[in-house]
Structures are given as structure tokens and as C-alpha cells.
Amino acid sequence: MHTELCHADDASIRRAAALLRAGELVAFPTETVYGLGADALNGGAAARIFAAKGRPADNPLIAHIAGESDLSGLIAGEPVPCARALMRAFWPGPMTLIFPKSARVPREVTAGLDTVAVRMPSHPVARALISAAQTPIAAPSANRSGRPSPTTAAHVLEDMDGRIPLILDGGPCEVGLESTVVDVTGARPRILRPGGVTREMLEGVVGAVDVDEGVLHQLQAGSQARSPGMKYKHYAPRGEMTIVTGPRAAQEIARLYDAAGGRAAILAFSQADYGARRVYRLKNAPGELFAVLRQLDEDGVETIYAEDVPTNGVGLAVMNRLMRAAAFRVHNAE
């Protein structure tokens, strides 16, 4: 299959919408990361997402909508009051809500769950595409499963060339991390995946919000993921990553680096001085993280030692991605 990379304009958006209506896959920009889209009400089309990505079938998808009127075909009943409050505060934007699902939503989208994840993106290309397709769009990140999420169209092409017919290029993604996923089906809102909408921001609207244990810890074998990004190794560079924590982390990172040899690198979020060692220093951790992880691959890095980050604010989302990229390998430097 030939994959065409097109600047996102009115004509290419119409072409992309026609492909979606025909059951094909299209990659498109959002404010978070690039998505790999299919008609969310077409189970066969959604199944093609899993094949193109190499994605496990028990990992649910997010349905993207252009307006609140699109909710009626996706969810059972009406949104509860806390969901309404969060929608008013953060839609359109980088927040996904988990609702009881409508019978119209195919099991391929929900991974067999009785809930559905829904988001209203703010990116103008994403919204125009959903409107033109006249259907909600199911879309995970547009990368091969387990790889760092794409924040540019070039990243999508690296992973999806020959697998999908069309990529809409809308420039770099503004947020650079996937959406915050909030389950609003329980007694209290619960963050299943952190993102750019932080716990503190959510609590400013609805009061106390829980954080699921799976955000920073590995789910037990056999557990069902209620959200994308909870169960499997994700966001990973090809090199083996270890997160180094503790009061002597910088000294220990330097020691481990020296012992590892020439193809090692340090992923730094602080201003710690590592001398002449190879350091990838992130000034804007959320927005740069995935691009830097891909750069590590391009540079042939085989061993990565990463600083940890405080888990307040957006740091929780960054640490969540690091833990999964490292397959939960943590070295404590006491």
C-alpha cells in the first residue's frame, strides 16, 4: 500500500473523510498526539486499527467527537453531573471521559468493555475531519504498538508507511502527550491515564479525584485495562531504559553510564551536571518527551538512564510515560 502524506487543507480533509466513510484508516493531528482514525461505529474498520498498529485486541480505543450532540450515539443515558462539569471546563481539549456505552458502539472499539472512552479534541483539523466524516472517529496514537507516540506527521510516516493510505499533516502537536482519561462511572472521578489536564485542574472543578493504582504501577496479569495506556509496555525507545530515583540519583546515573559503555545516554529533566557524558536534556518535558525518545533511536542509543520527575501537576503524566517506556525498571539510589 502506498501511504500519501498531505498538508491538511479543505481538499485533503474531504478525501480523508471519504476514506473513513469507506472503512479505511487515516492518520490526523490532534492537540495531544497524531491519531490513527477509523469510523467508530464500524467494527470492521476499527479492527483494522489493531492490525495496522500491532495492537492487542484487549486495549480499548477512544472515540473522538466534534460536538456534544455526537455523544448520544455513543453513551447510554445522560452524562452524570460531574461529567457535565468536566465537559464544560475542558472540552474541547485533551481530556477523555469514560461513560457507560451505547449498544451502537462495536466491541472492537471498547475491547469488550461495557464502557466507552470519548474525547472532543480542540485541534481544528481533527474537528473538521470528524465533521466531514459525519461519524465519531475511533483513534489511538498513530504509531506501531509500544513505540513512542507521534507528535509530527514525519513520526507517523516512520511507523505507518505502507500500512495506511493517508496521513494529514497539521504540523507539530501542541501538548505532546496523550489525553487525560477520567472514569466518571463510579462514585468519584478516577484518573486512569494522566495527561495535560492535571489532577489539580480536575479537582478545581469537581473536588476530590482519585488516581488509579495502574497510573504508576503495572497491572496484574489477567487484569482488564479500562483505558488505553494502562496495561502494556508503551512509548518505548528501542534502547533499554532504567529510571533512577533517590537522593543520590545524579551520582548513580553517572556511575551507571560510565559502566555501560559507549552507546549509553542520560535523559535529564534537571540541571544536574553530567560533564561530557551524552545527555538529552528536556526543557519542556511534556511536549518534547516523545520526540526525544525517537531521537534516541535515531542516534543508536542502546542504554538509557532517566531521571525521575516529581508527580505533581503534569509531572504525573510524564512519570507515567517514563514508567511504561522503561517497562517499570526502577533503580533506587539511596
C-alpha positions as CSV (number, residue, x, y, z in Angstrom):
1,M,0.0,0.0,0.0
2,H,1.2,3.5,-0.8
3,T,0.9,6.0,2.0
4,E,0.3,9.6,1.0
5,L,1.4,12.4,3.2
6,C,-0.7,15.5,2.6
7,H,-0.9,19.0,4.0
8,A,-4.1,19.3,5.9
9,D,-6.4,21.6,3.9
10,D,-10.1,21.5,2.9
11,A,-9.5,19.2,-0.1
12,S,-7.3,16.7,1.8
13,I,-9.7,16.7,4.8
14,R,-12.6,15.8,2.4
15,R,-10.5,13.0,0.9
16,A,-9.7,11.7,4.4
17,A,-13.4,11.8,5.4
18,A,-14.3,9.8,2.3
19,L,-11.7,7.2,3.2
20,L,-13.1,6.9,6.7
21,R,-16.6,6.5,5.5
22,A,-15.4,3.7,3.2
23,G,-13.9,1.9,6.2
24,E,-10.3,2.9,5.7
25,L,-7.8,4.3,8.2
26,V,-6.4,7.9,8.2
27,A,-3.8,9.5,10.4
28,F,-4.6,13.0,11.6
29,P,-3.3,15.6,14.0
30,T,-4.8,16.4,17.4
31,E,-3.5,18.8,20.1
32,T,-2.2,15.8,22.0
33,V,-0.5,13.4,19.5
34,Y,-1.3,12.2,16.0
35,G,-4.2,9.8,15.9
36,L,-4.9,6.7,13.7
37,G,-8.5,7.0,12.9
38,A,-11.4,4.8,11.8
39,D,-15.2,5.1,11.8
40,A,-16.0,4.5,15.5
41,L,-19.4,2.8,14.6
42,N,-17.8,0.4,12.1
43,G,-16.4,-2.6,13.9
44,G,-14.5,-3.9,10.8
45,A,-12.9,-0.5,10.3
46,A,-11.9,-0.3,14.0
47,A,-10.4,-3.8,13.8
48,R,-8.0,-2.6,11.0
49,I,-6.5,-0.1,13.6
50,F,-5.4,-3.1,15.7
51,A,-3.9,-4.8,12.6
52,A,-2.0,-1.7,11.4
53,K,-0.6,-0.9,14.9
54,G,0.0,-4.5,16.0
55,R,-2.1,-3.5,19.0
56,P,-3.5,-6.1,21.5
57,A,-7.3,-6.5,21.0
58,D,-8.0,-6.0,24.7
59,N,-6.7,-2.4,24.6
60,P,-9.7,-0.1,24.1
61,L,-9.9,2.9,21.7
62,I,-11.0,6.4,22.3
63,A,-14.0,7.8,20.2
64,H,-13.4,11.4,19.1
65,I,-16.4,13.7,18.6
66,A,-16.9,17.2,17.1
67,G,-19.7,18.3,19.4
68,E,-21.8,17.2,22.4
69,S,-24.6,16.1,20.1
70,D,-22.4,13.3,18.9
71,L,-22.5,11.8,22.4
72,S,-26.0,10.4,22.1
73,G,-24.9,7.6,19.7
74,L,-22.0,6.6,21.9
75,I,-23.1,6.6,25.5
76,A,-26.0,5.0,27.4
77,G,-28.2,7.6,29.2
78,E,-27.1,11.1,30.1
79,P,-23.8,12.3,31.5
80,V,-23.7,12.5,35.3
81,P,-23.3,16.0,36.8
82,C,-19.6,15.7,37.4
83,A,-19.1,14.6,33.8
84,R,-21.1,17.7,32.7
85,A,-18.9,19.9,34.8
86,L,-15.7,18.4,33.4
87,M,-17.0,18.7,29.8
88,R,-17.9,22.4,30.4
89,A,-14.4,23.1,31.8
90,F,-12.1,21.0,29.5
91,W,-14.0,20.2,26.2
92,P,-12.8,20.7,23.6
93,G,-9.4,19.8,24.8
94,P,-7.0,17.0,26.0
95,M,-9.4,15.1,28.3
96,T,-11.2,11.8,27.7
97,L,-14.2,10.7,29.8
98,I,-15.3,7.1,30.4
99,F,-19.0,6.6,30.1
100,P,-21.4,3.6,30.0
101,K,-21.6,2.6,26.4
102,S,-24.4,2.6,23.9
103,A,-25.3,-0.6,22.2
104,R,-24.3,1.0,18.9
105,V,-20.6,1.0,19.8
106,P,-18.9,-2.1,18.4
107,R,-16.9,-4.3,20.8
108,E,-13.8,-3.7,18.7
109,V,-13.8,-0.1,20.0
110,T,-14.4,-0.9,23.6
111,A,-12.3,-4.1,23.8
112,G,-15.5,-5.8,25.1
113,L,-16.0,-3.5,28.0
114,D,-19.4,-2.1,29.0
115,T,-17.9,1.5,28.8
116,V,-16.7,3.7,26.1
117,A,-13.9,6.4,26.1
118,V,-14.9,9.7,24.5
119,R,-13.0,12.9,23.7
120,M,-13.7,16.2,22.0
121,P,-10.4,17.4,20.5
122,S,-9.6,21.1,20.1
123,H,-7.4,20.8,17.1
124,P,-9.1,22.4,14.1
125,V,-8.0,19.7,11.7
126,A,-9.3,16.9,13.9
127,R,-12.7,18.7,14.4
128,A,-13.0,19.4,10.7
129,L,-12.3,15.8,9.8
130,I,-14.9,14.4,12.3
131,S,-17.5,16.9,11.0
132,A,-16.7,16.0,7.4
133,A,-16.8,12.2,8.0
134,Q,-20.2,12.7,9.8
135,T,-19.3,10.0,12.3
136,P,-17.3,9.7,15.5
137,I,-13.7,8.7,14.9
138,A,-12.0,5.9,17.0
139,A,-8.3,6.7,17.2
140,P,-5.4,5.6,19.3
141,S,-2.0,7.2,18.7
142,A,-0.7,6.7,15.1
143,N,2.4,4.6,15.9
144,R,3.3,0.9,16.0
145,S,2.2,-0.5,19.3
146,G,4.7,0.0,22.1
147,R,6.6,2.8,20.3
148,P,6.8,6.4,21.3
149,S,3.7,8.3,20.3
150,P,4.0,10.6,17.2
151,T,3.9,14.3,17.6
152,T,4.7,15.1,13.9
153,A,3.5,13.7,10.6
154,A,7.0,12.5,10.0
155,H,6.9,10.4,13.1
156,V,3.7,8.8,11.8
157,L,5.3,8.0,8.4
158,E,8.2,6.3,10.2
159,D,5.8,3.8,11.7
160,M,2.8,3.6,9.3
161,D,4.4,3.9,5.9
162,G,2.8,1.2,3.7
163,R,0.1,0.4,6.3
164,I,-2.4,3.2,5.8
165,P,-3.5,5.2,2.7
166,L,-3.3,8.8,4.0
167,I,-1.6,11.0,6.7
168,L,-2.9,14.5,7.2
169,D,0.0,16.8,8.2
170,G,-1.2,19.5,10.5
171,G,2.2,20.4,12.0
172,P,3.6,19.5,15.4
173,C,1.2,18.7,18.2
174,E,0.8,21.4,20.8
175,V,0.5,19.3,24.0
176,G,2.7,16.4,23.0
177,L,1.2,13.8,25.5
178,E,-2.0,11.8,25.1
179,S,-5.2,13.0,26.8
180,T,-6.0,12.6,30.5
181,V,-8.5,9.8,30.8
182,V,-11.1,10.1,33.6
183,D,-13.6,7.4,34.6
184,V,-16.8,9.1,35.6
185,T,-18.8,5.9,36.1
186,G,-18.0,5.5,39.8
187,A,-18.8,7.3,43.0
188,R,-15.8,9.7,42.5
189,P,-13.9,10.6,39.3
190,R,-10.8,8.5,38.8
191,I,-7.8,9.2,36.6
192,L,-6.9,6.1,34.6
193,R,-4.3,7.9,32.5
194,P,-2.8,11.3,33.3
195,G,-2.2,13.9,30.7
196,G,-2.1,17.6,30.1
197,V,-5.3,18.2,32.2
198,T,-3.8,17.6,35.6
199,R,-5.3,16.2,38.8
200,E,-5.1,19.6,40.3
201,M,-7.1,21.1,37.4
202,L,-9.8,18.5,37.6
203,E,-10.1,18.9,41.4
204,G,-10.5,22.6,40.9
205,V,-13.8,21.8,39.1
206,V,-15.3,18.7,40.8
207,G,-13.4,18.4,44.1
208,A,-11.6,15.2,45.1
209,V,-10.3,13.0,42.2
210,D,-8.8,9.6,42.7
211,V,-5.7,8.3,40.8
212,D,-5.8,4.7,39.7
213,E,-3.1,2.5,41.0
214,G,-2.3,1.5,37.4
215,V,-1.0,5.0,36.7
216,L,2.4,4.4,38.2
217,H,2.3,0.6,38.7
218,Q,2.0,-2.4,36.5
219,L,-1.4,-4.1,36.2
220,Q,-1.6,-7.6,37.4
221,A,-1.5,-10.3,34.8
222,G,-5.0,-11.0,33.5
223,S,-6.4,-7.6,34.5
224,Q,-8.6,-5.8,32.1
225,A,-7.5,-2.3,31.1
226,R,-10.3,0.2,31.4
227,S,-8.4,2.8,29.4
228,P,-5.7,2.9,26.7
229,G,-2.2,3.1,28.1
230,M,-2.8,1.1,31.2
231,K,-1.8,-2.5,30.6
232,Y,1.1,-2.8,28.1
233,K,4.6,-1.5,27.6
234,H,4.1,1.8,25.8
235,Y,6.1,4.8,24.5
236,A,9.3,2.8,24.5
237,P,12.5,3.6,22.6
238,R,14.5,0.6,21.2
239,G,17.2,1.0,23.9
240,E,16.7,-0.3,27.4
241,M,15.6,2.4,29.8
242,T,16.0,2.5,33.5
243,I,14.6,5.2,35.8
244,V,17.0,6.2,38.6
245,T,15.4,7.6,41.8
246,G,16.6,8.7,45.2
247,P,18.7,11.4,46.8
248,R,21.9,10.3,45.0
249,A,20.3,9.8,41.6
250,A,22.6,12.1,39.6
251,Q,25.8,10.4,41.0
252,E,24.4,7.0,40.4
253,I,23.3,7.8,36.9
254,A,26.8,9.0,36.1
255,R,28.3,5.7,37.6
256,L,25.9,3.5,35.6
257,Y,26.5,5.5,32.4
258,D,30.3,5.0,32.8
259,A,29.9,1.3,33.4
260,A,27.5,0.8,30.4
261,G,30.0,1.9,27.7
262,G,29.7,4.0,24.5
263,R,26.1,3.6,23.4
264,A,24.5,4.9,26.7
265,A,22.7,8.2,27.2
266,I,21.1,10.2,30.0
267,L,17.6,11.5,29.9
268,A,17.6,14.6,32.2
269,F,14.9,16.8,33.5
270,S,17.1,18.7,36.0
271,Q,20.2,20.9,35.6
272,A,22.4,18.3,37.1
273,D,26.0,18.4,35.7
274,Y,26.9,15.2,34.0
275,G,30.1,16.5,32.5
276,A,31.0,15.3,29.0
277,R,28.5,12.4,29.1
278,R,25.8,12.2,26.4
279,V,22.8,14.0,27.9
280,Y,19.4,14.6,26.4
281,R,18.0,17.4,28.5
282,L,14.3,18.2,28.2
283,K,13.4,21.8,28.8
284,N,9.7,21.2,28.1
285,A,9.2,17.7,29.4
286,P,5.6,17.0,28.2
287,G,6.0,18.5,24.8
288,E,9.4,17.1,24.0
289,L,9.3,13.7,25.6
290,F,8.2,11.5,22.7
291,A,10.3,13.4,20.1
292,V,13.4,12.9,22.3
293,L,12.6,9.1,22.7
294,R,12.5,8.8,19.0
295,Q,15.8,10.8,18.7
296,L,17.4,8.3,21.0
297,D,16.6,5.6,18.4
298,E,17.9,7.6,15.5
299,D,21.2,8.1,17.4
300,G,21.6,4.4,18.1
301,V,21.4,4.6,21.9
302,E,21.2,1.2,23.5
303,T,21.1,2.0,27.2
304,I,19.2,4.9,28.7
305,Y,19.3,6.2,32.3
306,A,16.4,8.6,33.1
307,E,16.0,10.9,36.0
308,D,12.6,10.7,37.7
309,V,10.3,13.7,38.0
310,P,8.0,15.0,40.8
311,T,4.5,13.6,40.3
312,N,2.6,16.9,41.0
313,G,1.0,18.7,38.1
314,V,1.9,17.4,34.6
315,G,4.8,15.6,36.2
316,L,2.4,12.7,36.9
317,A,1.8,12.3,33.2
318,V,5.5,12.4,32.4
319,M,6.3,9.9,35.1
320,N,3.5,7.6,33.8
321,R,5.0,7.6,30.3
322,L,8.6,7.1,31.6
323,M,7.5,4.1,33.8
324,R,5.9,2.4,30.8
325,A,8.8,3.3,28.4
326,A,11.1,1.7,31.0
327,A,8.9,-1.4,31.4
328,F,8.8,-0.4,35.2
329,R,12.6,-0.8,35.6
330,V,13.5,1.5,38.5
331,H,16.9,1.7,40.3
332,N,16.8,3.4,43.7
333,A,20.0,5.3,44.6
334,E,19.8,5.7,48.4
